[in-house]
Amino acid sequence: MSIAQRKKLISRRASLALFDPANWITLDEARKLLNGGKGITAKSMMNRVYAGTLPDGCWRKSMRGNYFFHKPSLMGLTTIQHE
């Protein structure tokens, strides 16, 4: 397998993981994941979304207006500073 084929396979796996429904969690689950849910409210989490301090692709908004967060992306953050 050539290097180009390996890169293509890796990027394909990464994109599939991004769209896997099991990797997306709700706002409340994301709050519990970061800081154990202490000191971070739903409002402060959404302020971070709108301010752009969360990584790109880390969150999305459903057609019904609910927000979902990409769990593997949040795992790398571990903590968010309190406002």
Chimera marker file (.cmm) of the C-alpha trace (Angstrom):
<marker_set name="trace">
<marker id="1" x="0.000" y="0.000" z="0.000" r="1" g="1" b="0" radius="0.5"/>
<marker id="2" x="1.438" y="3.334" z="-1.018" r="1" g="1" b="0" radius="0.5"/>
<marker id="3" x="1.646" y="6.399" z="1.196" r="1" g="1" b="0" radius="0.5"/>
<marker id="4" x="-1.096" y="8.147" z="-0.807" r="1" g="1" b="0" radius="0.5"/>
<marker id="5" x="-3.417" y="5.155" z="-0.335" r="1" g="1" b="0" radius="0.5"/>
<marker id="6" x="-2.715" y="5.120" z="3.411" r="1" g="1" b="0" radius="0.5"/>
<marker id="7" x="-3.463" y="8.831" z="3.736" r="1" g="1" b="0" radius="0.5"/>
<marker id="8" x="-6.711" y="8.376" z="1.825" r="1" g="1" b="0" radius="0.5"/>
<marker id="9" x="-7.734" y="5.468" z="4.070" r="1" g="1" b="0" radius="0.5"/>
<marker id="10" x="-6.913" y="7.413" z="7.236" r="1" g="1" b="0" radius="0.5"/>
<marker id="11" x="-8.860" y="10.478" z="6.101" r="1" g="1" b="0" radius="0.5"/>
<marker id="12" x="-11.817" y="8.280" z="5.151" r="1" g="1" b="0" radius="0.5"/>
<marker id="13" x="-11.838" y="6.686" z="8.611" r="1" g="1" b="0" radius="0.5"/>
<marker id="14" x="-11.615" y="10.097" z="10.263" r="1" g="1" b="0" radius="0.5"/>
<marker id="15" x="-14.535" y="11.447" z="8.256" r="1" g="1" b="0" radius="0.5"/>
<marker id="16" x="-16.630" y="8.369" z="9.047" r="1" g="1" b="0" radius="0.5"/>
<marker id="17" x="-15.897" y="8.816" z="12.758" r="1" g="1" b="0" radius="0.5"/>
<marker id="18" x="-16.993" y="12.448" z="12.533" r="1" g="1" b="0" radius="0.5"/>
<marker id="19" x="-20.403" y="11.460" z="11.171" r="1" g="1" b="0" radius="0.5"/>
<marker id="20" x="-20.918" y="8.468" z="13.476" r="1" g="1" b="0" radius="0.5"/>
<marker id="21" x="-24.012" y="9.265" z="15.614" r="1" g="1" b="0" radius="0.5"/>
<marker id="22" x="-22.468" y="7.481" z="18.600" r="1" g="1" b="0" radius="0.5"/>
<marker id="23" x="-19.751" y="10.163" z="18.792" r="1" g="1" b="0" radius="0.5"/>
<marker id="24" x="-22.216" y="13.032" z="19.295" r="1" g="1" b="0" radius="0.5"/>
<marker id="25" x="-23.485" y="13.946" z="22.777" r="1" g="1" b="0" radius="0.5"/>
<marker id="26" x="-26.016" y="16.460" z="24.084" r="1" g="1" b="0" radius="0.5"/>
<marker id="27" x="-25.271" y="19.774" z="25.770" r="1" g="1" b="0" radius="0.5"/>
<marker id="28" x="-25.818" y="18.360" z="29.269" r="1" g="1" b="0" radius="0.5"/>
<marker id="29" x="-23.544" y="15.390" z="28.604" r="1" g="1" b="0" radius="0.5"/>
<marker id="30" x="-20.863" y="17.752" z="27.257" r="1" g="1" b="0" radius="0.5"/>
<marker id="31" x="-21.091" y="19.891" z="30.405" r="1" g="1" b="0" radius="0.5"/>
<marker id="32" x="-20.598" y="16.796" z="32.577" r="1" g="1" b="0" radius="0.5"/>
<marker id="33" x="-17.650" y="15.708" z="30.461" r="1" g="1" b="0" radius="0.5"/>
<marker id="34" x="-15.885" y="19.070" z="30.877" r="1" g="1" b="0" radius="0.5"/>
<marker id="35" x="-14.972" y="19.937" z="34.474" r="1" g="1" b="0" radius="0.5"/>
<marker id="36" x="-17.339" y="17.258" z="35.768" r="1" g="1" b="0" radius="0.5"/>
<marker id="37" x="-20.213" y="19.709" z="35.201" r="1" g="1" b="0" radius="0.5"/>
<marker id="38" x="-18.914" y="22.068" z="37.889" r="1" g="1" b="0" radius="0.5"/>
<marker id="39" x="-18.858" y="25.778" z="37.228" r="1" g="1" b="0" radius="0.5"/>
<marker id="40" x="-19.940" y="25.557" z="33.609" r="1" g="1" b="0" radius="0.5"/>
<marker id="41" x="-23.554" y="26.305" z="32.791" r="1" g="1" b="0" radius="0.5"/>
<marker id="42" x="-25.416" y="25.668" z="29.572" r="1" g="1" b="0" radius="0.5"/>
<marker id="43" x="-25.360" y="29.406" z="28.907" r="1" g="1" b="0" radius="0.5"/>
<marker id="44" x="-21.579" y="29.687" z="29.353" r="1" g="1" b="0" radius="0.5"/>
<marker id="45" x="-21.073" y="26.649" z="27.125" r="1" g="1" b="0" radius="0.5"/>
<marker id="46" x="-23.167" y="28.252" z="24.387" r="1" g="1" b="0" radius="0.5"/>
<marker id="47" x="-21.278" y="31.534" z="24.821" r="1" g="1" b="0" radius="0.5"/>
<marker id="48" x="-18.107" y="29.603" z="24.033" r="1" g="1" b="0" radius="0.5"/>
<marker id="49" x="-19.746" y="28.130" z="20.928" r="1" g="1" b="0" radius="0.5"/>
<marker id="50" x="-20.747" y="31.561" z="19.650" r="1" g="1" b="0" radius="0.5"/>
<marker id="51" x="-17.410" y="33.141" z="20.593" r="1" g="1" b="0" radius="0.5"/>
<marker id="52" x="-15.557" y="30.475" z="18.608" r="1" g="1" b="0" radius="0.5"/>
<marker id="53" x="-13.411" y="29.259" z="21.503" r="1" g="1" b="0" radius="0.5"/>
<marker id="54" x="-14.393" y="25.635" z="20.919" r="1" g="1" b="0" radius="0.5"/>
<marker id="55" x="-12.595" y="23.883" z="18.050" r="1" g="1" b="0" radius="0.5"/>
<marker id="56" x="-14.182" y="23.836" z="14.588" r="1" g="1" b="0" radius="0.5"/>
<marker id="57" x="-16.313" y="20.760" z="13.991" r="1" g="1" b="0" radius="0.5"/>
<marker id="58" x="-16.722" y="20.280" z="17.708" r="1" g="1" b="0" radius="0.5"/>
<marker id="59" x="-20.415" y="21.164" z="17.733" r="1" g="1" b="0" radius="0.5"/>
<marker id="60" x="-23.423" y="21.261" z="15.452" r="1" g="1" b="0" radius="0.5"/>
<marker id="61" x="-27.009" y="22.434" z="15.604" r="1" g="1" b="0" radius="0.5"/>
<marker id="62" x="-29.833" y="20.104" z="14.643" r="1" g="1" b="0" radius="0.5"/>
<marker id="63" x="-32.822" y="21.134" z="12.559" r="1" g="1" b="0" radius="0.5"/>
<marker id="64" x="-34.895" y="21.221" z="15.750" r="1" g="1" b="0" radius="0.5"/>
<marker id="65" x="-32.514" y="23.697" z="17.355" r="1" g="1" b="0" radius="0.5"/>
<marker id="66" x="-30.722" y="21.294" z="19.692" r="1" g="1" b="0" radius="0.5"/>
<marker id="67" x="-26.960" y="21.468" z="20.019" r="1" g="1" b="0" radius="0.5"/>
<marker id="68" x="-24.744" y="18.414" z="19.871" r="1" g="1" b="0" radius="0.5"/>
<marker id="69" x="-21.041" y="18.151" z="20.659" r="1" g="1" b="0" radius="0.5"/>
<marker id="70" x="-18.412" y="15.818" z="19.201" r="1" g="1" b="0" radius="0.5"/>
<marker id="71" x="-17.212" y="13.745" z="22.148" r="1" g="1" b="0" radius="0.5"/>
<marker id="72" x="-13.743" y="12.784" z="20.780" r="1" g="1" b="0" radius="0.5"/>
<marker id="73" x="-13.008" y="16.476" z="20.094" r="1" g="1" b="0" radius="0.5"/>
<marker id="74" x="-14.056" y="17.480" z="23.607" r="1" g="1" b="0" radius="0.5"/>
<marker id="75" x="-11.974" y="14.735" z="25.208" r="1" g="1" b="0" radius="0.5"/>
<marker id="76" x="-8.826" y="16.611" z="24.193" r="1" g="1" b="0" radius="0.5"/>
<marker id="77" x="-9.964" y="19.800" z="25.957" r="1" g="1" b="0" radius="0.5"/>
<marker id="78" x="-10.499" y="18.207" z="29.418" r="1" g="1" b="0" radius="0.5"/>
<marker id="79" x="-11.221" y="21.568" z="31.076" r="1" g="1" b="0" radius="0.5"/>
<marker id="80" x="-12.672" y="24.933" z="30.131" r="1" g="1" b="0" radius="0.5"/>
<marker id="81" x="-11.776" y="27.974" z="32.181" r="1" g="1" b="0" radius="0.5"/>
<marker id="82" x="-14.579" y="29.518" z="34.209" r="1" g="1" b="0" radius="0.5"/>
<marker id="83" x="-15.984" y="32.819" z="33.003" r="1" g="1" b="0" radius="0.5"/>
<link id1="1" id2="2" r="1" g="1" b="0" radius="0.2"/>
<link id1="2" id2="3" r="1" g="1" b="0" radius="0.2"/>
<link id1="3" id2="4" r="1" g="1" b="0" radius="0.2"/>
<link id1="4" id2="5" r="1" g="1" b="0" radius="0.2"/>
<link id1="5" id2="6" r="1" g="1" b="0" radius="0.2"/>
<link id1="6" id2="7" r="1" g="1" b="0" radius="0.2"/>
<link id1="7" id2="8" r="1" g="1" b="0" radius="0.2"/>
<link id1="8" id2="9" r="1" g="1" b="0" radius="0.2"/>
<link id1="9" id2="10" r="1" g="1" b="0" radius="0.2"/>
<link id1="10" id2="11" r="1" g="1" b="0" radius="0.2"/>
<link id1="11" id2="12" r="1" g="1" b="0" radius="0.2"/>
<link id1="12" id2="13" r="1" g="1" b="0" radius="0.2"/>
<link id1="13" id2="14" r="1" g="1" b="0" radius="0.2"/>
<link id1="14" id2="15" r="1" g="1" b="0" radius="0.2"/>
<link id1="15" id2="16" r="1" g="1" b="0" radius="0.2"/>
<link id1="16" id2="17" r="1" g="1" b="0" radius="0.2"/>
<link id1="17" id2="18" r="1" g="1" b="0" radius="0.2"/>
<link id1="18" id2="19" r="1" g="1" b="0" radius="0.2"/>
<link id1="19" id2="20" r="1" g="1" b="0" radius="0.2"/>
<link id1="20" id2="21" r="1" g="1" b="0" radius="0.2"/>
<link id1="21" id2="22" r="1" g="1" b="0" radius="0.2"/>
<link id1="22" id2="23" r="1" g="1" b="0" radius="0.2"/>
<link id1="23" id2="24" r="1" g="1" b="0" radius="0.2"/>
<link id1="24" id2="25" r="1" g="1" b="0" radius="0.2"/>
<link id1="25" id2="26" r="1" g="1" b="0" radius="0.2"/>
<link id1="26" id2="27" r="1" g="1" b="0" radius="0.2"/>
<link id1="27" id2="28" r="1" g="1" b="0" radius="0.2"/>
<link id1="28" id2="29" r="1" g="1" b="0" radius="0.2"/>
<link id1="29" id2="30" r="1" g="1" b="0" radius="0.2"/>
<link id1="30" id2="31" r="1" g="1" b="0" radius="0.2"/>
<link id1="31" id2="32" r="1" g="1" b="0" radius="0.2"/>
<link id1="32" id2="33" r="1" g="1" b="0" radius="0.2"/>
<link id1="33" id2="34" r="1" g="1" b="0" radius="0.2"/>
<link id1="34" id2="35" r="1" g="1" b="0" radius="0.2"/>
<link id1="35" id2="36" r="1" g="1" b="0" radius="0.2"/>
<link id1="36" id2="37" r="1" g="1" b="0" radius="0.2"/>
<link id1="37" id2="38" r="1" g="1" b="0" radius="0.2"/>
<link id1="38" id2="39" r="1" g="1" b="0" radius="0.2"/>
<link id1="39" id2="40" r="1" g="1" b="0" radius="0.2"/>
<link id1="40" id2="41" r="1" g="1" b="0" radius="0.2"/>
<link id1="41" id2="42" r="1" g="1" b="0" radius="0.2"/>
<link id1="42" id2="43" r="1" g="1" b="0" radius="0.2"/>
<link id1="43" id2="44" r="1" g="1" b="0" radius="0.2"/>
<link id1="44" id2="45" r="1" g="1" b="0" radius="0.2"/>
<link id1="45" id2="46" r="1" g="1" b="0" radius="0.2"/>
<link id1="46" id2="47" r="1" g="1" b="0" radius="0.2"/>
<link id1="47" id2="48" r="1" g="1" b="0" radius="0.2"/>
<link id1="48" id2="49" r="1" g="1" b="0" radius="0.2"/>
<link id1="49" id2="50" r="1" g="1" b="0" radius="0.2"/>
<link id1="50" id2="51" r="1" g="1" b="0" radius="0.2"/>
<link id1="51" id2="52" r="1" g="1" b="0" radius="0.2"/>
<link id1="52" id2="53" r="1" g="1" b="0" radius="0.2"/>
<link id1="53" id2="54" r="1" g="1" b="0" radius="0.2"/>
<link id1="54" id2="55" r="1" g="1" b="0" radius="0.2"/>
<link id1="55" id2="56" r="1" g="1" b="0" radius="0.2"/>
<link id1="56" id2="57" r="1" g="1" b="0" radius="0.2"/>
<link id1="57" id2="58" r="1" g="1" b="0" radius="0.2"/>
<link id1="58" id2="59" r="1" g="1" b="0" radius="0.2"/>
<link id1="59" id2="60" r="1" g="1" b="0" radius="0.2"/>
<link id1="60" id2="61" r="1" g="1" b="0" radius="0.2"/>
<link id1="61" id2="62" r="1" g="1" b="0" radius="0.2"/>
<link id1="62" id2="63" r="1" g="1" b="0" radius="0.2"/>
<link id1="63" id2="64" r="1" g="1" b="0" radius="0.2"/>
<link id1="64" id2="65" r="1" g="1" b="0" radius="0.2"/>
<link id1="65" id2="66" r="1" g="1" b="0" radius="0.2"/>
<link id1="66" id2="67" r="1" g="1" b="0" radius="0.2"/>
<link id1="67" id2="68" r="1" g="1" b="0" radius="0.2"/>
<link id1="68" id2="69" r="1" g="1" b="0" radius="0.2"/>
<link id1="69" id2="70" r="1" g="1" b="0" radius="0.2"/>
<link id1="70" id2="71" r="1" g="1" b="0" radius="0.2"/>
<link id1="71" id2="72" r="1" g="1" b="0" radius="0.2"/>
<link id1="72" id2="73" r="1" g="1" b="0" radius="0.2"/>
<link id1="73" id2="74" r="1" g="1" b="0" radius="0.2"/>
<link id1="74" id2="75" r="1" g="1" b="0" radius="0.2"/>
<link id1="75" id2="76" r="1" g="1" b="0" radius="0.2"/>
<link id1="76" id2="77" r="1" g="1" b="0" radius="0.2"/>
<link id1="77" id2="78" r="1" g="1" b="0" radius="0.2"/>
<link id1="78" id2="79" r="1" g="1" b="0" radius="0.2"/>
<link id1="79" id2="80" r="1" g="1" b="0" radius="0.2"/>
<link id1="80" id2="81" r="1" g="1" b="0" radius="0.2"/>
<link id1="81" id2="82" r="1" g="1" b="0" radius="0.2"/>
<link id1="82" id2="83" r="1" g="1" b="0" radius="0.2"/>
</marker_set>
